[in-house]
Structures are given as C-alpha cells and as structure tokens.
Amino acid sequence: MKDYPKNIRRELRRLAGMAYDRDTGKALTELESHFRRWQSGEISPHELNDLIHKHHDGISRDLWKIYRHPPETTVPMAIANGTLSEDEIPEEVKDYVTEKVDSFSKEESNDSRP
C-alpha cells in the first residue's frame, strides 16, 4: 500500500474498519441469540459459556485473521462477499480495488461449483 496516495490509503483503512465492524456485528448477533436462549431457560449457563468460547475461538478469531491483512486486500474481499456495497466505495478508490474485487468474485464462484 506504500505506492497508494495517502488519501487512498486512509480511505481503504476506513473501509476495512467498516467491513470488520459489520462482519463482527453479524457474528455477535448470532451470539446474542444464544444469550436469549439462556435467558429463556432453553440452555444452561454452562452451554452458553461453551458457545461464547466457541465464538471467541471460531468466528471472532477468523475475522481477526482476515482483517489483519492489508486493507487493499480486505476491502475488495468485503465488496466481493457483500459486506461492503460498491455504492459505498468512493470513485477515487474504485480504480484501486476493482481488479481485486473481480478476482475475489471469480474465486467465490469457483468455490461454489459442485
């Protein structure tokens, strides 16, 4: 990202942060549903504790691993998987991410083949 203009680097960091927040929020929403199950007596406190532990060692850690990569990688990936919409990407940034978005989109379509 050293070769990117300063304003582009700043915007990519902002977008990566926004994507990380959204993905983390989705994961926490699922965890929240387990809290509701516990509060209604559907699961025990021990089961909830295990689910919290699985969340921490699973999706939470996976997201941290993904979003610790440089924003010039994570932003196109977030666009390709729908976490960020192309409408949210400023025009001046699109030139820097479009090619990578296309490559992530192709990878996802190849992964979805039976």
ZADO-1210 file (C-alpha; in nm, 4 decimals, padded with zeros to 6 digits):
<atoms>
<atom x="00.0000" y="00.0000" z="00.0000" code="MET" pos="1"/>
<atom x="00.3090" y="00.2208" z="00.0105" code="LYS" pos="2"/>
<atom x="00.2562" y="00.3123" z="-00.3546" code="ASP" pos="3"/>
<atom x="-00.1006" y="00.4314" z="-00.2958" code="TYR" pos="4"/>
<atom x="-00.1655" y="00.8030" z="-00.2428" code="PRO" pos="5"/>
<atom x="-00.2170" y="00.8988" z="00.1201" code="LYS" pos="6"/>
<atom x="-00.5881" y="00.9780" z="00.0754" code="ASN" pos="7"/>
<atom x="-00.6476" y="00.6351" z="-00.0835" code="ILE" pos="8"/>
<atom x="-00.4621" y="00.4555" z="00.1978" code="ARG" pos="9"/>
<atom x="-00.6690" y="00.6444" z="00.4550" code="ARG" pos="10"/>
<atom x="-00.9950" y="00.5601" z="00.2779" code="GLU" pos="11"/>
<atom x="-00.9016" y="00.1924" z="00.2410" code="LEU" pos="12"/>
<atom x="-00.8285" y="00.1748" z="00.6155" code="ARG" pos="13"/>
<atom x="-01.1655" y="00.3360" z="00.6893" code="ARG" pos="14"/>
<atom x="-01.3488" y="00.0941" z="00.4602" code="LEU" pos="15"/>
<atom x="-01.1657" y="-00.2060" z="00.6053" code="ALA" pos="16"/>
<atom x="-01.2646" y="-00.0930" z="00.9549" code="GLY" pos="17"/>
<atom x="-01.6260" y="-00.0567" z="00.8476" code="MET" pos="18"/>
<atom x="-01.6256" y="-00.4069" z="00.6954" code="ALA" pos="19"/>
<atom x="-01.4650" y="-00.5568" z="01.0060" code="TYR" pos="20"/>
<atom x="-01.7268" y="-00.3884" z="01.2256" code="ASP" pos="21"/>
<atom x="-02.0099" y="-00.5224" z="01.0093" code="ARG" pos="22"/>
<atom x="-01.8783" y="-00.8778" z="00.9995" code="ASP" pos="23"/>
<atom x="-01.8148" y="-00.8711" z="01.3737" code="THR" pos="24"/>
<atom x="-02.1656" y="-00.7351" z="01.4302" code="GLY" pos="25"/>
<atom x="-02.3176" y="-01.0217" z="01.2303" code="LYS" pos="26"/>
<atom x="-02.1248" y="-01.2736" z="01.4374" code="ALA" pos="27"/>
<atom x="-02.2285" y="-01.1044" z="01.7620" code="LEU" pos="28"/>
<atom x="-02.5935" y="-01.1078" z="01.6541" code="THR" pos="29"/>
<atom x="-02.5738" y="-01.4849" z="01.6339" code="GLU" pos="30"/>
<atom x="-02.4097" y="-01.4977" z="01.9763" code="LEU" pos="31"/>
<atom x="-02.6831" y="-01.2696" z="02.1096" code="GLU" pos="32"/>
<atom x="-02.9437" y="-01.5272" z="02.0087" code="SER" pos="33"/>
<atom x="-02.7714" y="-01.7766" z="02.2393" code="HIS" pos="34"/>
<atom x="-02.7963" y="-01.5285" z="02.5259" code="PHE" pos="35"/>
<atom x="-03.1719" y="-01.5104" z="02.4641" code="ARG" pos="36"/>
<atom x="-03.1909" y="-01.8907" z="02.4680" code="ARG" pos="37"/>
<atom x="-03.0097" y="-01.8902" z="02.8024" code="TRP" pos="38"/>
<atom x="-03.2365" y="-01.6212" z="02.9466" code="GLN" pos="39"/>
<atom x="-03.5452" y="-01.8179" z="02.8445" code="SER" pos="40"/>
<atom x="-03.4078" y="-02.1314" z="03.0107" code="GLY" pos="41"/>
<atom x="-03.3589" y="-02.3146" z="02.6828" code="GLU" pos="42"/>
<atom x="-02.9877" y="-02.3684" z="02.7513" code="ILE" pos="43"/>
<atom x="-02.7843" y="-02.3756" z="03.0701" code="SER" pos="44"/>
<atom x="-02.5258" y="-02.1163" z="03.1718" code="PRO" pos="45"/>
<atom x="-02.2591" y="-02.3794" z="03.1001" code="HIS" pos="46"/>
<atom x="-02.3868" y="-02.4294" z="02.7466" code="GLU" pos="47"/>
<atom x="-02.3884" y="-02.0537" z="02.6924" code="LEU" pos="48"/>
<atom x="-02.0357" y="-02.0319" z="02.8273" code="ASN" pos="49"/>
<atom x="-01.9276" y="-02.3015" z="02.5790" code="ASP" pos="50"/>
<atom x="-02.0943" y="-02.1104" z="02.2945" code="LEU" pos="51"/>
<atom x="-01.9133" y="-01.7911" z="02.3964" code="ILE" pos="52"/>
<atom x="-01.5857" y="-01.9828" z="02.3995" code="HIS" pos="53"/>
<atom x="-01.6598" y="-02.1304" z="02.0530" code="LYS" pos="54"/>
<atom x="-01.7435" y="-01.7816" z="01.9245" code="HIS" pos="55"/>
<atom x="-01.4166" y="-01.6443" z="02.0579" code="HIS" pos="56"/>
<atom x="-01.2034" y="-01.9285" z="01.9244" code="ASP" pos="57"/>
<atom x="-01.4024" y="-01.9551" z="01.5996" code="GLY" pos="58"/>
<atom x="-01.5574" y="-01.6697" z="01.4050" code="ILE" pos="59"/>
<atom x="-01.4078" y="-01.3951" z="01.6196" code="SER" pos="60"/>
<atom x="-01.0572" y="-01.5269" z="01.5650" code="ARG" pos="61"/>
<atom x="-01.1238" y="-01.5954" z="01.1954" code="ASP" pos="62"/>
<atom x="-01.2381" y="-01.2374" z="01.1394" code="LEU" pos="63"/>
<atom x="-00.9333" y="-01.1033" z="01.3217" code="TRP" pos="64"/>
<atom x="-00.7098" y="-01.3144" z="01.0959" code="LYS" pos="65"/>
<atom x="-00.8845" y="-01.1850" z="00.7851" code="ILE" pos="66"/>
<atom x="-00.8900" y="-00.8177" z="00.8793" code="TYR" pos="67"/>
<atom x="-00.5310" y="-00.8029" z="00.9968" code="ARG" pos="68"/>
<atom x="-00.4346" y="-00.8288" z="00.6285" code="HIS" pos="69"/>
<atom x="-00.3723" y="-00.5050" z="00.4409" code="PRO" pos="70"/>
<atom x="-00.6824" y="-00.3027" z="00.3523" code="PRO" pos="71"/>
<atom x="-00.6017" y="-00.3258" z="-00.0182" code="GLU" pos="72"/>
<atom x="-00.6807" y="-00.6975" z="00.0171" code="THR" pos="73"/>
<atom x="-00.9635" y="-00.6937" z="00.2713" code="THR" pos="74"/>
<atom x="-01.1671" y="-00.4161" z="00.1088" code="VAL" pos="75"/>
<atom x="-01.2010" y="-00.5915" z="-00.2304" code="PRO" pos="76"/>
<atom x="-01.2840" y="-00.9157" z="-00.0481" code="MET" pos="77"/>
<atom x="-01.5521" y="-00.7365" z="00.1565" code="ALA" pos="78"/>
<atom x="-01.7007" y="-00.5925" z="-00.1626" code="ILE" pos="79"/>
<atom x="-01.6973" y="-00.9324" z="-00.3341" code="ALA" pos="80"/>
<atom x="-01.8721" y="-01.1048" z="-00.0433" code="ASN" pos="81"/>
<atom x="-02.1307" y="-00.8284" z="00.0005" code="GLY" pos="82"/>
<atom x="-02.0116" y="-00.6861" z="00.3328" code="THR" pos="83"/>
<atom x="-01.9482" y="-00.3554" z="00.1551" code="LEU" pos="84"/>
<atom x="-02.1549" y="-00.2417" z="-00.1399" code="SER" pos="85"/>
<atom x="-01.9920" y="-00.0882" z="-00.4434" code="GLU" pos="86"/>
<atom x="-02.2066" y="00.2213" z="-00.3847" code="ASP" pos="87"/>
<atom x="-02.0168" y="00.2831" z="-00.0600" code="GLU" pos="88"/>
<atom x="-01.6800" y="00.2929" z="-00.2346" code="ILE" pos="89"/>
<atom x="-01.5702" y="00.6441" z="-00.3339" code="PRO" pos="90"/>
<atom x="-01.4936" y="00.6823" z="-00.7043" code="GLU" pos="91"/>
<atom x="-01.1279" y="00.7623" z="-00.6399" code="GLU" pos="92"/>
<atom x="-01.0861" y="00.4288" z="-00.4576" code="VAL" pos="93"/>
<atom x="-01.2652" y="00.2126" z="-00.7151" code="LYS" pos="94"/>
<atom x="-00.9692" y="00.2228" z="-00.9546" code="ASP" pos="95"/>
<atom x="-00.7519" y="00.0684" z="-00.6847" code="TYR" pos="96"/>
<atom x="-00.9865" y="-00.2164" z="-00.5918" code="VAL" pos="97"/>
<atom x="-01.1924" y="-00.3127" z="-00.8989" code="THR" pos="98"/>
<atom x="-00.9463" y="-00.5672" z="-01.0369" code="GLU" pos="99"/>
<atom x="-00.9089" y="-00.7380" z="-00.6993" code="LYS" pos="100"/>
<atom x="-01.2872" y="-00.7420" z="-00.6460" code="VAL" pos="101"/>
<atom x="-01.3207" y="-00.9224" z="-00.9779" code="ASP" pos="102"/>
<atom x="-01.0586" y="-01.1793" z="-00.8777" code="SER" pos="103"/>
<atom x="-01.2319" y="-01.2430" z="-00.5407" code="PHE" pos="104"/>
<atom x="-01.5672" y="-01.2742" z="-00.7178" code="SER" pos="105"/>
<atom x="-01.4212" y="-01.5314" z="-00.9575" code="LYS" pos="106"/>
<atom x="-01.2710" y="-01.7272" z="-00.6673" code="GLU" pos="107"/>
<atom x="-01.6069" y="-01.7343" z="-00.4879" code="GLU" pos="108"/>
<atom x="-01.7890" y="-01.8526" z="-00.7995" code="SER" pos="109"/>
<atom x="-01.5281" y="-02.1267" z="-00.8487" code="ASN" pos="110"/>
<atom x="-01.5664" y="-02.2311" z="-00.4833" code="ASP" pos="111"/>
<atom x="-01.9424" y="-02.2612" z="-00.5212" code="SER" pos="112"/>
<atom x="-01.9229" y="-02.5141" z="-00.8021" code="ARG" pos="113"/>
<atom x="-02.0463" y="-02.8632" z="-00.7106" code="PRO" pos="114"/>
</atoms>
